[in-house]
Amino acid sequence: MAERTDVRADLAARRVVAFDFDGTLADTRAGIVGVASTVLRRHGVGDDELTRVGDIVGPPFPQAFQLVFGLSEEESVEVTREYRAIYHNLGPDGWPLFAGVRELLVALKADGRILTTASSKRVELLRAGLTDNGVIDLFDLVLGKTSDEGFSKAQVLARAVDALGMTSSDVVMVGDRRFDVEAAHACSIPCVGVEYGDTAAPGELERAGAVAVVGSVEALGRLLLGGPC
């Protein structure tokens, strides 16, 4: 308990909270999986293989299609192009916030925290998602990918830290997959893992080295704001 108290105190003292988007702020799994399944079927991926399609929520595109389905680099790029042509038109129904997220963001701002995104999602989609949900004004910075080349999630997070004029000791990352934890570690930043979106495999976040793992938005708020367990 002493160690947990120390962790909670450290996280509550960090001025900047960097959020992943998919599976962390917004419940995008259904939209991502639905569109990806449609496109992958066009490319000959069968229903037996599509049982793994949920694993693409987290890793960056187009690499996710190589990682999960073993597609070639060229085909992964084409699948991503077709996917985005559909996904970009989903609108607000494609990226609803998890229940309680809006209230958490408001509470963090009231506590004087600085909020940023650090996502592998395209920045224009991040802005659309935050705008459609009426929370973009709560963010001091919105960063994501500007292209499919040149920026890893760790680089996006590092850019956020630099743009805000902070250091790694000022920041905590929040994400739902091991990719978030690994990016945070690459920047010497602790990461809180969230499981309320059901995107990570059992034990994935702990194995990756998340400093804490929570199962609800309410528990995340207590951890970040230093409230009672």
Backbone bond lengths (Angstrom), bond angles and torsions (degrees), N, CA, C in turn:
res aa  C-N    CA-C-N  psi(-1)  N-CA   C-N-CA  omega(-1)  CA-C   N-CA-C  phi
1 M - - - 1.465 - - 1.523 111.23 -
2 A 1.352 117.08 -34.44 1.465 119.46 178.56 1.518 110.31 -62.30
3 E 1.358 115.23 -41.49 1.461 118.51 179.76 1.523 110.20 -65.36
4 R 1.317 117.33 -41.58 1.461 121.30 179.14 1.523 110.84 -62.64
5 T 1.319 116.55 -41.14 1.456 120.24 178.20 1.517 110.66 -62.10
6 D 1.325 117.05 -41.10 1.458 120.99 178.23 1.527 110.80 -62.49
7 V 1.324 116.42 -43.11 1.464 120.86 179.39 1.520 110.14 -62.84
8 R 1.311 116.96 -46.41 1.464 121.27 -179.72 1.524 111.19 -60.73
9 A 1.322 116.71 -42.59 1.464 120.63 179.71 1.525 110.67 -64.75
10 D 1.326 116.43 -40.22 1.466 120.57 179.77 1.522 110.85 -64.09
11 L 1.327 117.00 -46.79 1.460 120.36 -178.03 1.519 111.47 -65.54
12 A 1.322 117.13 -40.49 1.460 120.97 -179.36 1.523 111.94 -67.15
13 A 1.330 116.84 -22.40 1.464 120.91 -178.78 1.527 112.85 -87.07
14 R 1.307 117.96 -12.03 1.471 120.64 -177.47 1.521 109.87 -78.83
15 R 1.326 115.87 127.84 1.460 121.43 -170.96 1.519 113.59 -73.78
16 V 1.322 116.29 -29.73 1.466 120.80 -173.84 1.523 110.26 -109.36
17 V 1.329 116.35 131.32 1.464 121.49 173.21 1.523 107.32 -114.74
18 A 1.330 115.79 118.49 1.465 122.20 179.73 1.529 108.56 -102.98
19 F 1.313 116.49 121.17 1.460 121.51 -175.87 1.526 111.96 -107.16
20 D 1.315 115.59 135.36 1.451 120.73 159.73 1.533 106.57 -69.43
21 F 1.329 117.02 166.75 1.471 119.55 -178.46 1.524 112.06 -107.09
22 D 1.336 116.61 -67.15 1.463 120.46 -177.41 1.526 111.09 -62.71
23 G 1.317 116.60 124.02 1.459 120.37 177.18 1.512 114.86 79.82
24 T 1.339 116.52 -2.90 1.467 121.34 -179.61 1.525 110.54 -119.06
25 L 1.324 116.36 -58.59 1.460 120.96 174.15 1.526 111.35 -90.72
26 A 1.328 115.41 -41.44 1.464 120.38 -173.03 1.524 112.12 -121.11
27 D 1.317 114.56 144.90 1.464 121.68 179.80 1.529 108.51 -88.37
28 T 1.309 115.86 76.88 1.463 122.30 -174.12 1.521 113.41 -96.21
29 R 1.310 116.86 -1.10 1.468 120.01 -173.33 1.533 112.51 -55.59
30 A 1.330 117.55 -47.97 1.463 120.16 -175.83 1.526 111.34 -60.85
31 G 1.332 116.78 -43.88 1.456 120.08 179.84 1.513 112.45 -65.43
32 I 1.332 116.51 -45.52 1.463 120.87 -179.73 1.521 110.59 -62.60
33 V 1.325 116.43 -48.34 1.464 121.26 -177.28 1.528 110.89 -65.23
34 G 1.333 116.82 -41.67 1.458 119.94 -178.88 1.512 112.85 -63.76
35 V 1.327 116.49 -47.63 1.462 120.31 -179.54 1.525 110.62 -67.43
36 A 1.313 117.03 -44.66 1.465 120.46 -179.48 1.524 111.21 -61.30
37 S 1.322 117.61 -40.29 1.463 120.96 179.63 1.523 110.81 -62.03
38 T 1.328 116.17 -42.47 1.464 120.56 178.48 1.523 111.19 -59.24
39 V 1.321 116.18 -47.15 1.467 120.68 -177.20 1.525 111.11 -70.43
40 L 1.317 117.29 -42.12 1.463 120.46 -178.57 1.524 111.66 -64.09
41 R 1.327 117.63 -35.41 1.470 119.88 176.50 1.528 110.71 -62.01
42 R 1.334 116.48 -36.85 1.468 120.11 176.96 1.525 111.22 -60.68
43 H 1.329 115.17 -28.06 1.465 120.68 -177.47 1.525 112.31 -98.23
44 G 1.319 116.31 17.15 1.451 120.19 172.06 1.510 116.45 85.96
45 V 1.324 118.00 10.19 1.464 120.39 177.73 1.527 108.35 -79.90
46 G 1.325 116.42 124.21 1.453 121.23 -175.91 1.512 113.87 -83.09
47 D 1.339 114.96 167.19 1.459 120.40 -177.66 1.526 112.60 -61.55
48 D 1.334 117.22 -31.86 1.462 119.18 179.28 1.519 111.00 -65.12
49 E 1.335 116.69 -38.25 1.466 120.47 177.42 1.527 111.60 -74.19
50 L 1.321 116.21 -30.49 1.463 119.84 -177.43 1.522 113.18 -69.66
51 T 1.316 117.54 -7.52 1.470 119.03 173.35 1.526 110.83 -62.63
52 R 1.340 117.40 -17.68 1.471 121.54 179.94 1.521 112.79 -95.72
53 V 1.318 117.66 3.14 1.459 119.50 -170.26 1.529 112.55 -62.29
54 G 1.324 118.39 -27.32 1.463 120.20 178.23 1.513 113.44 -62.02
55 D 1.335 116.64 -19.84 1.464 120.17 -179.02 1.523 112.81 -70.69
56 I 1.347 117.45 -12.87 1.468 118.31 178.94 1.521 111.82 -78.18
57 V 1.332 117.85 -10.21 1.468 120.49 176.73 1.525 107.67 -77.65
58 G 1.320 115.65 106.46 1.468 119.74 -178.90 1.507 113.19 135.77
59 P 1.341 118.42 -65.27 1.462 118.87 -179.11 1.526 110.78 -70.30
60 P 1.326 117.65 155.63 1.467 120.68 -177.80 1.523 111.95 -69.97
61 F 1.329 115.36 150.11 1.464 121.54 171.89 1.526 107.51 -91.20
62 P 1.324 119.29 147.31 1.468 129.25 1.98 1.530 114.72 -84.86
63 Q 1.323 116.93 -2.43 1.469 119.56 -175.79 1.527 112.48 -59.48
64 A 1.334 117.18 -28.40 1.465 120.37 -178.86 1.521 111.87 -57.55
65 F 1.326 116.80 -36.80 1.462 119.86 -178.28 1.528 111.66 -72.93
66 Q 1.311 116.54 -29.65 1.465 119.86 173.05 1.521 110.14 -70.70
67 L 1.322 115.95 -44.98 1.463 121.90 -175.77 1.526 111.95 -64.86
68 V 1.318 117.00 -44.97 1.466 121.04 -172.76 1.526 112.48 -88.41
69 F 1.334 117.17 -38.49 1.462 119.96 -173.45 1.524 114.58 -113.81
70 G 1.327 117.14 -2.21 1.453 120.00 177.72 1.513 114.25 69.32
71 L 1.338 117.60 23.05 1.458 120.21 177.75 1.524 109.99 -70.12
72 S 1.315 115.68 156.02 1.460 119.71 176.08 1.526 109.25 -69.16
73 E 1.311 115.93 163.75 1.465 119.92 178.28 1.519 110.59 -59.45
74 E 1.327 116.42 -43.33 1.465 120.56 -178.15 1.527 111.33 -63.99
75 E 1.348 116.99 -45.25 1.457 119.56 -179.26 1.528 110.90 -69.19
76 S 1.324 117.91 -34.63 1.464 121.17 178.03 1.522 111.08 -62.77
77 V 1.324 116.25 -38.61 1.465 120.62 177.30 1.525 110.16 -64.45
78 E 1.329 116.80 -42.51 1.462 120.27 -179.95 1.529 111.34 -67.88
79 V 1.334 116.94 -42.34 1.466 120.47 177.00 1.528 110.02 -59.93
80 T 1.315 116.85 -42.10 1.465 121.04 179.12 1.520 111.15 -63.13
81 R 1.331 116.66 -41.48 1.472 120.47 178.68 1.529 110.55 -60.63
82 E 1.336 116.79 -46.82 1.461 121.01 -179.98 1.532 111.01 -66.32
83 Y 1.321 115.60 -40.35 1.469 121.11 178.35 1.523 110.44 -58.58
84 R 1.319 117.08 -48.68 1.467 120.61 -175.93 1.520 111.92 -66.49
85 A 1.333 117.13 -33.14 1.461 120.24 178.91 1.524 111.02 -60.15
86 I 1.330 116.52 -32.30 1.469 121.16 177.62 1.526 110.88 -87.38
87 Y 1.333 116.42 -48.55 1.466 121.42 -172.25 1.521 112.05 -62.28
88 H 1.326 117.52 -37.08 1.463 120.53 -177.88 1.523 112.01 -62.96
89 N 1.334 116.75 -18.27 1.461 120.45 -178.11 1.527 113.44 -99.99
90 L 1.325 117.56 6.22 1.465 119.74 -179.18 1.523 112.19 -66.73
91 G 1.331 116.32 -35.42 1.454 119.72 -179.00 1.515 112.62 75.22
92 P 1.339 117.18 -166.09 1.468 121.53 -173.49 1.521 114.93 -54.93
93 D 1.324 117.55 -30.92 1.466 119.45 -179.65 1.523 112.18 -65.39
94 G 1.323 116.89 -16.32 1.458 120.16 -177.61 1.513 114.38 -84.76
95 W 1.339 117.99 -12.60 1.472 119.55 -175.67 1.526 112.58 -146.33
96 P 1.333 118.25 56.08 1.473 119.85 176.81 1.524 111.44 -68.53
97 L 1.320 116.56 143.86 1.459 120.22 175.06 1.521 109.93 -68.72
98 F 1.326 116.51 147.48 1.459 119.98 170.07 1.529 108.83 -63.65
99 A 1.315 116.17 147.51 1.464 120.53 177.23 1.523 110.04 -56.29
100 G 1.321 115.85 130.26 1.460 121.24 178.29 1.510 114.89 94.15
101 V 1.337 117.89 -13.22 1.468 119.79 -177.64 1.523 111.34 -67.36
102 R 1.324 117.19 -43.73 1.465 119.64 179.49 1.529 110.41 -57.03
103 E 1.321 116.25 -46.53 1.464 120.93 -179.56 1.528 111.42 -63.93
104 L 1.328 116.60 -36.62 1.464 120.27 177.38 1.522 110.85 -63.83
105 L 1.322 116.91 -45.43 1.465 120.39 -179.78 1.526 110.98 -62.05
106 V 1.316 116.50 -42.05 1.472 120.76 178.09 1.527 110.27 -62.05
107 A 1.327 116.77 -42.59 1.468 120.74 -179.62 1.522 111.31 -65.67
108 L 1.324 116.77 -38.93 1.466 120.12 178.64 1.523 110.72 -65.16
109 K 1.333 117.44 -41.95 1.463 119.92 178.04 1.527 110.68 -65.08
110 A 1.331 116.72 -39.39 1.467 120.24 178.33 1.519 111.16 -63.47
111 D 1.329 116.10 -26.23 1.460 121.88 178.46 1.527 111.72 -84.32
112 G 1.336 116.61 0.95 1.456 120.54 178.22 1.515 114.81 85.34
113 R 1.322 117.35 16.31 1.460 120.00 -177.70 1.524 111.04 -81.57
114 I 1.313 114.67 154.14 1.461 123.38 176.08 1.524 107.21 -100.81
115 L 1.337 117.16 127.58 1.457 121.13 -174.87 1.525 111.07 -113.29
116 T 1.324 115.67 136.65 1.456 121.74 175.42 1.518 109.20 -142.22
117 T 1.312 115.86 159.61 1.459 120.09 168.01 1.523 107.97 -98.61
118 A 1.316 115.51 153.42 1.468 122.25 172.06 1.524 104.97 -144.28
119 S 1.316 115.55 90.00 1.459 121.33 -168.10 1.519 111.44 -130.70
120 S 1.338 115.12 154.27 1.461 121.38 172.62 1.523 111.42 -85.07
121 K 1.314 116.83 -0.70 1.462 121.10 178.13 1.525 109.15 -76.24
122 R 1.318 116.25 150.94 1.462 120.00 176.56 1.529 109.88 -59.45
123 V 1.320 116.11 139.11 1.462 120.00 -173.30 1.520 111.74 -63.72
124 E 1.343 117.78 -32.28 1.459 119.06 179.74 1.532 111.28 -67.59
125 L 1.340 116.56 -32.01 1.460 119.73 176.11 1.526 111.40 -73.96
126 L 1.317 116.48 -36.41 1.464 119.73 175.18 1.524 110.65 -59.51
127 R 1.311 115.86 -46.79 1.465 119.70 -179.51 1.530 110.92 -63.45
128 A 1.330 115.75 -40.31 1.465 119.47 178.35 1.523 110.60 -63.32
129 G 1.328 116.66 -44.55 1.458 120.51 -178.97 1.512 112.76 -64.09
130 L 1.327 116.60 -43.52 1.467 120.44 179.85 1.523 111.30 -70.06
131 T 1.335 116.51 -36.92 1.462 120.59 178.37 1.520 111.07 -67.74
132 D 1.325 116.82 -47.14 1.466 120.84 -179.11 1.525 111.90 -60.54
133 N 1.329 116.31 -29.59 1.463 120.71 179.60 1.527 113.04 -91.92
134 G 1.332 116.45 0.65 1.454 120.41 175.37 1.511 115.46 71.12
135 V 1.349 116.78 26.50 1.469 118.66 -177.39 1.530 113.16 -122.49
136 I 1.323 117.92 4.70 1.464 118.43 -174.89 1.525 111.65 -62.52
137 D 1.333 117.50 -31.10 1.465 120.11 -179.27 1.526 112.76 -70.93
138 L 1.323 117.46 -11.32 1.464 120.64 176.66 1.524 111.72 -82.52
139 F 1.332 116.73 -11.56 1.458 120.84 -177.38 1.520 110.96 -98.99
140 D 1.315 114.65 132.62 1.460 120.46 176.60 1.519 111.38 -78.70
141 L 1.331 116.09 -24.37 1.457 121.19 -177.06 1.520 108.28 -153.34
142 V 1.324 116.31 138.91 1.466 121.75 175.74 1.521 107.76 -123.36
143 L 1.333 115.73 110.28 1.461 120.51 -179.15 1.518 110.32 -125.87
144 G 1.315 114.44 136.33 1.457 122.63 173.55 1.508 107.81 -151.27
145 K 1.313 116.32 -160.83 1.454 119.96 179.37 1.523 110.32 -77.66
146 T 1.317 116.13 142.08 1.461 120.93 172.44 1.520 111.16 -103.62
147 S 1.324 116.79 -13.51 1.461 122.35 175.27 1.517 107.66 -157.93
148 D 1.329 116.38 174.39 1.459 120.13 179.29 1.519 112.24 -88.21
149 E 1.310 116.59 2.60 1.456 120.70 -179.96 1.519 109.43 -128.18
150 G 1.308 115.45 143.75 1.455 119.84 167.71 1.513 116.78 99.17
151 F 1.348 118.18 -18.34 1.458 117.93 -177.76 1.520 110.92 -134.67
152 S 1.314 115.94 115.80 1.458 121.24 171.26 1.525 108.14 -83.85
153 K 1.335 116.80 170.49 1.469 119.56 176.79 1.525 110.59 -61.18
154 A 1.334 117.11 -37.65 1.464 120.19 177.66 1.524 110.73 -61.36
155 Q 1.318 117.09 -38.70 1.462 120.22 178.90 1.525 111.25 -69.10
156 V 1.338 116.67 -37.19 1.466 119.67 176.06 1.526 110.00 -62.35
157 L 1.322 116.82 -44.45 1.465 120.88 179.16 1.524 110.83 -63.59
158 A 1.317 117.22 -42.63 1.466 120.98 178.63 1.525 110.89 -62.50
159 R 1.327 116.85 -38.74 1.465 120.74 177.39 1.522 110.87 -63.46
160 A 1.329 116.43 -39.29 1.465 120.20 179.29 1.522 110.82 -63.00
161 V 1.318 116.13 -46.01 1.469 120.70 179.51 1.520 110.06 -59.16
162 D 1.328 115.77 -45.52 1.464 120.91 -178.66 1.531 111.24 -66.23
163 A 1.335 116.65 -44.64 1.463 120.46 -177.70 1.524 112.12 -63.35
164 L 1.320 116.59 -30.86 1.465 120.94 179.78 1.523 112.56 -85.81
165 G 1.333 116.77 -4.02 1.455 120.51 -179.90 1.511 113.31 69.90
166 M 1.327 116.20 29.80 1.458 121.87 -177.29 1.527 110.71 -109.35
167 T 1.326 115.73 179.57 1.456 121.89 172.29 1.528 107.81 -122.51
168 S 1.317 116.35 170.04 1.464 120.26 -177.94 1.525 112.36 -59.60
169 S 1.320 117.24 -27.92 1.470 120.29 -179.13 1.526 112.55 -71.69
170 D 1.344 116.78 -10.63 1.464 121.21 179.54 1.525 112.91 -93.20
171 V 1.336 117.77 -6.78 1.468 121.33 -164.01 1.523 112.24 -120.59
172 V 1.339 115.86 144.28 1.460 122.74 166.86 1.527 107.07 -126.25
173 M 1.320 116.13 137.60 1.462 122.55 177.27 1.523 108.96 -98.07
174 V 1.329 116.27 146.58 1.465 121.66 175.01 1.524 108.03 -128.42
175 G 1.340 116.80 124.57 1.456 119.66 -179.11 1.510 112.63 -155.76
176 D 1.332 114.87 170.44 1.464 120.47 -173.08 1.524 114.65 -110.65
177 R 1.345 117.79 -4.52 1.459 119.76 -178.24 1.529 109.96 -132.57
178 R 1.333 114.86 165.58 1.464 119.67 -179.68 1.522 111.52 -61.49
179 F 1.323 117.10 -26.16 1.460 120.73 -179.83 1.528 110.84 -63.04
180 D 1.316 116.80 -33.52 1.467 120.98 176.54 1.524 110.79 -69.02
181 V 1.329 115.63 -43.24 1.468 120.40 179.60 1.522 110.09 -64.01
182 E 1.324 116.49 -44.13 1.464 120.69 -178.72 1.522 111.47 -65.05
183 A 1.333 116.97 -39.71 1.465 120.19 177.64 1.521 110.78 -64.33
184 A 1.321 116.41 -42.52 1.464 120.36 178.63 1.519 111.12 -62.53
185 H 1.323 116.62 -44.69 1.465 120.19 179.49 1.525 111.28 -61.57
186 A 1.331 116.95 -36.98 1.464 120.51 178.66 1.524 111.42 -62.67
187 C 1.337 116.10 -23.33 1.466 121.77 179.06 1.526 112.41 -104.10
188 S 1.339 116.75 10.32 1.474 122.54 -178.37 1.522 112.20 58.82
189 I 1.333 115.24 40.60 1.466 122.59 -178.82 1.525 108.62 -120.74
190 P 1.334 118.73 135.28 1.468 120.03 176.14 1.523 110.68 -71.48
191 C 1.324 115.84 149.29 1.462 120.54 179.61 1.520 110.38 -125.19
192 V 1.316 115.82 131.26 1.461 122.23 171.67 1.522 107.62 -93.64
193 G 1.327 116.69 125.51 1.451 121.12 178.04 1.518 110.99 -91.56
194 V 1.338 116.06 141.75 1.465 120.55 177.79 1.523 109.54 -118.39
195 E 1.329 115.22 139.10 1.465 120.65 -177.41 1.525 113.39 -115.73
196 Y 1.334 117.54 2.99 1.464 118.85 -175.72 1.529 112.79 -70.36
197 G 1.332 118.22 -14.83 1.460 120.44 178.02 1.511 114.34 -91.78
198 D 1.343 116.77 -3.30 1.471 122.11 178.55 1.528 112.70 54.39
199 T 1.324 116.66 41.48 1.463 120.23 178.81 1.524 112.94 -101.72
200 A 1.310 118.15 -29.29 1.467 121.49 -177.86 1.523 110.60 -88.68
201 A 1.324 115.32 146.97 1.459 120.23 173.67 1.529 109.16 -68.15
202 P 1.326 117.95 154.32 1.470 120.05 178.39 1.530 111.82 -54.36
203 G 1.325 116.35 127.30 1.457 121.39 178.55 1.513 115.54 80.60
204 E 1.331 117.45 -4.23 1.470 120.69 -176.45 1.524 112.29 -59.75
205 L 1.310 116.46 -46.94 1.462 120.58 -175.52 1.520 111.77 -68.97
206 E 1.321 116.34 -38.58 1.470 120.10 177.59 1.526 110.56 -64.80
207 R 1.336 115.72 -44.73 1.471 119.13 -179.81 1.522 111.73 -63.12
208 A 1.323 116.37 -33.40 1.464 120.03 179.89 1.525 112.18 -72.86
209 G 1.345 116.47 -18.59 1.457 119.77 177.19 1.512 115.23 104.32
210 A 1.345 117.31 23.95 1.468 119.21 175.43 1.524 109.80 -58.28
211 V 1.317 116.82 138.23 1.462 121.04 -177.78 1.526 110.89 -70.92
212 A 1.324 116.19 -23.97 1.464 122.71 175.82 1.519 107.25 -159.42
213 V 1.324 116.25 153.64 1.464 122.04 177.49 1.522 107.88 -130.31
214 V 1.336 116.52 129.97 1.462 120.74 -178.15 1.521 110.12 -122.48
215 G 1.328 114.98 153.07 1.452 120.27 -176.61 1.509 114.80 -106.85
216 S 1.328 117.55 2.37 1.465 120.25 -179.85 1.521 109.81 -150.79
217 V 1.332 115.08 158.27 1.468 120.14 176.24 1.523 109.72 -63.97
218 E 1.316 116.77 -36.48 1.468 120.68 179.72 1.526 110.99 -62.10
219 A 1.327 116.24 -43.05 1.466 120.01 178.80 1.524 110.96 -66.08
220 L 1.325 116.88 -35.49 1.463 120.45 176.53 1.521 110.16 -62.68
221 G 1.322 116.71 -43.67 1.453 120.43 178.62 1.516 112.62 -61.18
222 R 1.325 116.59 -43.26 1.467 119.44 178.74 1.520 110.87 -62.03
223 L 1.326 116.29 -37.81 1.462 120.25 -178.76 1.526 111.28 -69.05
224 L 1.326 116.76 -46.09 1.464 120.34 -176.57 1.522 112.82 -73.62
225 L 1.316 116.20 -28.96 1.464 120.25 -176.39 1.520 113.15 -99.85
226 G 1.343 116.15 -0.67 1.456 119.50 176.24 1.504 114.40 73.54
227 G 1.338 116.94 26.36 1.455 120.28 179.45 1.517 111.65 -80.62
228 P 1.330 117.47 179.61 1.470 121.38 -179.52 1.512 111.42 -66.36
229 C 1.332 118.39 150.21 1.460 123.73 179.55 1.524 110.07 -60.63
